[in-house]
């Protein structure tokens, strides 16, 4: 496994030899000192697609990989080839454009990793949840669906922690047996910019997070990272104020303003998943499996408009969960 150690733009050329091999140091280090290896399935659609949402998803993929590294994880890019007996994948930087995302090719299958992140991207094929495709879908990619589902299923079967983001949130609900709204009707809470535009990536709205949930811990850590995720959250100046409060040991519902950019949403919540955050219009904004470390958010914690600590904190909590035996 090679580590470039340099964050490049998603369209930059990759240099896999920028740093020495770290496998020996990883395997020799105690579990609490080594970097947890976090698998992330690569994005297969090209940023040259005329829909600006595709390029945005590819750029955000790079942000996620960089954040995983910044909080102490070791990003491992998962390809279809990496699922075949744990072999290294074909040369691929993480996006279809040949750009780097500052991660390493997967030397092992997902079940050998410490965690998996399912990132954003195009729409999940509705046939996977028993519906015919509607007219508003974008970037439906059967190969991407197969890769993401295979990675998620194998991670879940192995008990590996999983974090889903946007498409990953929706994909987990489908994989557990739920359904999606194929195209949301505009309502009281805006969930995306209309029309979609690369220079206007987000709308910002509040979500209410269930106290004691995995997502609550992720956002509690944003204000007080040294407290291990026990304090109330503050989404900050770029995202607006939050209203997480404590009353002794009882933690009240946390209000966080988030970066939203989706036209689909969870419809029927899958058996085995709990809703842990909602928007004011009732949209399911976060889910988790109460029996294991599996959680997902509809929004984008990696949004560049957030402060550095607001972006790092959710991923830090996840990577630390992956470090725990």
C-alpha positions as CSV (number, residue, x, y, z in Angstrom):
1,X,0.0,0.0,0.0
2,X,1.4,3.4,-1.0
3,X,0.6,6.7,0.5
4,X,0.9,9.8,-1.7
5,X,0.6,12.1,1.4
6,X,-0.3,15.1,-0.9
7,X,-3.8,16.4,-1.5
8,X,-4.3,17.2,-5.1
9,X,-7.3,18.5,-7.1
10,X,-9.6,15.8,-8.5
11,X,-8.4,16.4,-12.0
12,X,-4.6,16.4,-11.2
13,X,-2.3,13.5,-12.2
14,X,-1.7,10.9,-9.6
15,X,1.7,10.1,-8.2
16,X,1.5,6.8,-6.4
17,X,5.2,6.9,-5.5
18,X,5.2,10.2,-3.6
19,X,5.8,8.4,-0.3
20,X,7.4,5.2,0.9
21,X,5.4,2.0,1.5
22,X,3.7,2.1,4.9
23,X,2.4,-1.5,5.2
24,X,5.1,-2.7,7.6
25,X,4.6,0.3,9.9
26,X,0.8,-0.2,9.8
27,X,1.0,-3.9,10.7
28,X,3.5,-3.5,13.4
29,X,1.8,-0.6,15.2
30,X,-0.6,-1.2,18.1
31,X,-4.3,-0.9,17.0
32,X,-4.7,2.4,18.9
33,X,-1.7,3.9,17.2
34,X,-2.0,2.8,13.6
35,X,-4.3,4.5,11.1
36,X,-7.6,2.7,10.7
37,X,-8.0,1.6,7.0
38,X,-11.2,3.1,5.6
39,X,-12.5,1.8,2.3
40,X,-14.3,4.1,-0.1
41,X,-15.8,2.9,-3.4
42,X,-14.5,4.9,-6.3
43,X,-16.8,7.1,-8.4
44,X,-17.2,5.9,-12.0
45,X,-18.9,8.8,-13.8
46,X,-16.9,11.5,-15.5
47,X,-16.9,15.1,-14.5
48,X,-17.2,15.9,-18.2
49,X,-20.9,14.9,-17.9
50,X,-23.0,18.0,-18.8
51,X,-24.9,17.7,-15.5
52,X,-22.9,19.8,-13.0
53,X,-24.0,17.5,-10.2
54,X,-21.7,14.8,-11.5
55,X,-18.5,17.0,-11.3
56,X,-19.7,18.2,-7.8
57,X,-19.9,14.6,-6.6
58,X,-16.5,13.8,-7.9
59,X,-15.0,16.9,-6.2
60,X,-16.7,16.0,-2.9
61,X,-15.3,12.4,-3.2
62,X,-11.8,14.0,-3.0
63,X,-12.8,16.1,0.0
64,X,-14.0,13.0,1.9
65,X,-10.8,11.1,1.2
66,X,-8.7,14.0,2.4
67,X,-10.8,14.4,5.5
68,X,-10.4,10.7,6.4
69,X,-6.7,11.1,6.1
70,X,-6.7,14.4,8.1
71,X,-8.4,12.8,11.1
72,X,-6.0,9.8,11.2
73,X,-7.5,7.3,8.9
74,X,-5.9,5.6,5.9
75,X,-8.2,5.9,2.8
76,X,-8.4,2.8,0.7
77,X,-10.0,3.2,-2.7
78,X,-12.2,0.3,-3.6
79,X,-12.8,-0.9,-7.2
80,X,-14.7,-3.8,-8.6
81,X,-11.3,-5.6,-8.9
82,X,-10.5,-5.1,-5.3
83,X,-13.6,-7.1,-4.4
84,X,-12.3,-10.2,-6.2
85,X,-10.3,-12.1,-3.6
86,X,-8.8,-8.9,-2.1
87,X,-6.7,-8.2,-5.1
88,X,-5.5,-4.7,-6.0
89,X,-7.8,-2.8,-8.2
90,X,-7.0,-1.6,-11.7
91,X,-5.3,1.8,-11.9
92,X,-7.9,4.3,-10.8
93,X,-7.6,7.5,-8.8
94,X,-11.1,7.4,-7.3
95,X,-12.9,9.3,-10.1
96,X,-13.5,8.5,-13.7
97,X,-11.4,11.5,-14.8
98,X,-8.0,10.1,-13.7
99,X,-7.6,12.6,-10.9
100,X,-6.3,11.7,-7.5
101,X,-8.3,11.6,-4.3
102,X,-5.2,11.1,-2.1
103,X,-6.0,7.5,-1.3
104,X,-4.4,4.1,-1.8
105,X,-5.6,1.2,-4.0
106,X,-7.3,-1.5,-2.0
107,X,-5.0,-4.4,-1.2
108,X,-7.8,-6.2,0.6
109,X,-11.5,-7.0,0.4
110,X,-13.9,-4.7,2.3
111,X,-14.3,-7.1,5.2
112,X,-10.5,-6.8,6.0
113,X,-10.9,-3.0,6.5
114,X,-11.6,-1.1,9.7
115,X,-14.5,1.0,8.2
116,X,-16.3,1.9,5.0
117,X,-17.6,5.3,3.8
118,X,-20.3,5.3,1.1
119,X,-20.0,8.7,-0.6
120,X,-22.4,10.8,-2.7
121,X,-23.1,10.5,-6.4
122,X,-25.9,9.8,-8.9
123,X,-29.3,8.3,-8.3
124,X,-29.8,4.7,-7.2
125,X,-31.6,2.7,-9.9
126,X,-35.3,2.5,-8.7
127,X,-35.5,-1.1,-9.9
128,X,-33.4,-2.0,-6.9
129,X,-36.3,-1.0,-4.6
130,X,-39.1,-2.4,-6.9
131,X,-40.0,0.7,-8.9
132,X,-39.8,1.8,-12.5
133,X,-37.4,4.7,-13.2
134,X,-39.1,8.1,-13.4
135,X,-38.1,11.0,-15.7
136,X,-36.2,13.1,-13.2
137,X,-33.3,10.7,-12.5
138,X,-29.7,11.6,-13.2
139,X,-26.5,9.7,-13.5
140,X,-28.0,6.3,-12.9
141,X,-25.0,3.9,-13.3
142,X,-25.6,0.2,-12.9
143,X,-21.8,-0.4,-12.5
144,X,-21.7,2.1,-9.7
145,X,-24.7,0.6,-8.0
146,X,-23.1,-2.9,-8.2
147,X,-19.9,-1.6,-6.7
148,X,-21.4,0.4,-3.9
149,X,-23.9,-2.4,-2.9
150,X,-21.2,-5.1,-3.0
151,X,-18.9,-3.0,-0.8
152,X,-21.7,-2.1,1.7
153,X,-23.1,-5.7,1.9
154,X,-19.7,-7.2,2.5
155,X,-18.9,-4.6,5.1
156,X,-22.2,-5.1,6.9
157,X,-21.8,-8.9,6.8
158,X,-18.4,-8.5,8.4
159,X,-19.6,-6.1,11.1
160,X,-17.4,-3.3,9.8
161,X,-18.5,0.2,10.7
162,X,-20.2,2.0,7.8
163,X,-21.0,5.7,7.2
164,X,-23.2,6.8,4.4
165,X,-23.3,10.3,2.9
166,X,-26.1,11.6,0.6
167,X,-26.4,8.8,-2.0
168,X,-24.7,6.5,0.6
169,X,-27.6,7.3,3.0
170,X,-30.2,6.4,0.4
171,X,-28.2,3.3,-0.7
172,X,-28.1,1.9,2.8
173,X,-31.9,2.4,3.2
174,X,-32.4,0.5,-0.1
175,X,-29.9,-2.3,0.9
176,X,-31.8,-2.8,4.2
177,X,-35.1,-3.0,2.3
178,X,-36.5,0.5,2.2
179,X,-37.6,2.7,-0.7
180,X,-36.8,6.2,-2.0
181,X,-38.7,9.3,-3.2
182,X,-37.5,9.5,-6.8
183,X,-38.0,13.3,-7.1
184,X,-39.0,15.4,-4.2
185,X,-41.9,17.9,-4.6
186,X,-40.8,21.4,-3.6
187,X,-42.2,22.2,-0.2
188,X,-41.6,24.3,2.9
189,X,-37.9,23.3,3.2
190,X,-35.6,23.7,0.2
191,X,-33.4,20.7,-0.2
192,X,-31.5,21.7,-3.4
193,X,-30.7,24.6,-5.7
194,X,-33.2,24.8,-8.6
195,X,-31.8,24.7,-11.3
196,X,-28.7,22.8,-10.3
197,X,-25.5,24.8,-10.7
198,X,-21.9,24.1,-10.0
199,X,-21.4,27.6,-8.5
200,X,-24.4,27.3,-6.1
201,X,-24.0,23.8,-4.7
202,X,-26.0,24.0,-1.5
203,X,-29.1,25.2,0.3
204,X,-28.8,25.4,4.1
205,X,-31.5,24.3,6.4
206,X,-31.9,22.9,9.9
207,X,-32.2,19.3,11.0
208,X,-33.2,18.0,14.4
209,X,-30.9,15.2,15.6
210,X,-32.0,12.6,18.1
211,X,-30.0,12.9,21.3
212,X,-27.7,10.0,22.1
213,X,-27.5,8.9,18.4
214,X,-24.3,8.2,16.5
215,X,-25.0,11.3,14.4
216,X,-25.5,13.4,17.6
217,X,-22.1,12.4,18.8
218,X,-20.5,13.3,15.4
219,X,-21.9,16.8,15.7
220,X,-21.4,17.2,19.4
221,X,-17.7,16.8,18.7
222,X,-17.7,19.8,16.3
223,X,-17.8,22.2,19.2
224,X,-15.7,20.4,21.7
225,X,-13.5,17.7,20.1
226,X,-11.5,17.2,23.3
227,X,-14.6,16.1,25.1
228,X,-15.0,13.0,22.8
229,X,-18.3,14.1,21.4
230,X,-20.2,14.8,24.6
231,X,-20.8,18.5,24.2
232,X,-23.5,20.3,22.2
233,X,-22.8,21.1,18.6
234,X,-22.2,24.3,16.7
235,X,-22.4,24.2,13.0
236,X,-20.7,27.6,12.9
237,X,-20.8,30.8,11.0
238,X,-20.8,29.3,7.5
239,X,-23.7,27.0,8.3
240,X,-25.5,29.1,10.9
241,X,-26.1,28.5,14.6
242,X,-27.2,25.3,16.3
243,X,-29.1,24.7,19.5
244,X,-27.8,21.6,21.1
245,X,-28.4,21.9,24.8
246,X,-27.6,19.9,27.9
247,X,-29.5,19.7,31.1
248,X,-27.4,17.7,33.6
249,X,-26.9,14.3,32.0
250,X,-29.9,14.6,29.7
251,X,-29.1,15.8,26.2
252,X,-31.9,17.6,24.4
253,X,-32.5,17.4,20.7
254,X,-29.8,19.1,18.7
255,X,-30.6,21.6,15.9
256,X,-27.9,21.8,13.2
257,X,-27.9,23.8,10.0
258,X,-26.6,21.6,7.2
259,X,-25.4,21.7,3.6
260,X,-28.2,20.1,1.4
261,X,-28.2,19.3,-2.2
262,X,-30.5,16.4,-3.1
263,X,-33.6,15.8,-5.1
264,X,-34.3,12.3,-3.7
265,X,-35.0,11.2,-0.2
266,X,-35.8,8.2,2.0
267,X,-39.5,7.2,1.5
268,X,-40.2,4.0,3.4
269,X,-37.6,3.5,6.2
270,X,-36.1,0.0,6.0
271,X,-36.7,-2.5,8.8
272,X,-33.7,-2.5,11.2
273,X,-32.9,1.2,10.7
274,X,-33.9,4.1,13.1
275,X,-34.5,7.7,12.0
276,X,-32.1,9.9,13.9
277,X,-32.5,13.3,12.2
278,X,-35.4,15.0,10.4
279,X,-35.9,18.3,8.6
280,X,-38.8,20.5,9.5
281,X,-40.8,19.1,6.6
282,X,-40.4,15.5,7.9
283,X,-37.7,14.5,5.5
284,X,-35.6,11.7,6.9
285,X,-32.1,13.2,7.2
286,X,-30.2,10.5,9.1
287,X,-30.5,6.8,9.8
288,X,-28.7,4.3,12.0
289,X,-28.6,0.6,12.8
290,X,-29.0,0.3,16.6
291,X,-27.3,-3.1,16.6
292,X,-24.0,-2.0,15.1
293,X,-22.0,1.1,14.0
294,X,-23.9,1.9,10.8
295,X,-25.1,5.5,10.3
296,X,-25.9,7.8,7.4
297,X,-26.8,11.4,6.7
298,X,-28.6,12.9,3.8
299,X,-26.5,16.1,3.9
300,X,-22.8,16.8,3.2
301,X,-20.6,17.1,6.3
302,X,-17.6,17.5,3.9
303,X,-19.0,20.8,2.4
304,X,-16.1,23.3,1.9
305,X,-18.2,26.2,3.2
306,X,-18.0,24.8,6.7
307,X,-15.1,25.6,9.0
308,X,-12.2,23.2,9.2
309,X,-13.3,21.8,12.6
310,X,-16.9,21.4,11.5
311,X,-15.7,19.3,8.5
312,X,-13.2,17.2,10.5
313,X,-15.3,16.4,13.6
314,X,-17.9,14.0,12.1
315,X,-15.1,12.1,10.3
316,X,-13.0,12.0,13.4
317,X,-15.8,10.4,15.4
318,X,-16.3,7.8,12.7
319,X,-12.6,7.0,12.4
320,X,-12.3,6.6,16.1
321,X,-15.3,4.2,16.0
322,X,-13.4,2.2,13.4
323,X,-10.3,2.2,15.7
324,X,-12.2,0.6,18.5
325,X,-11.8,-3.2,18.6
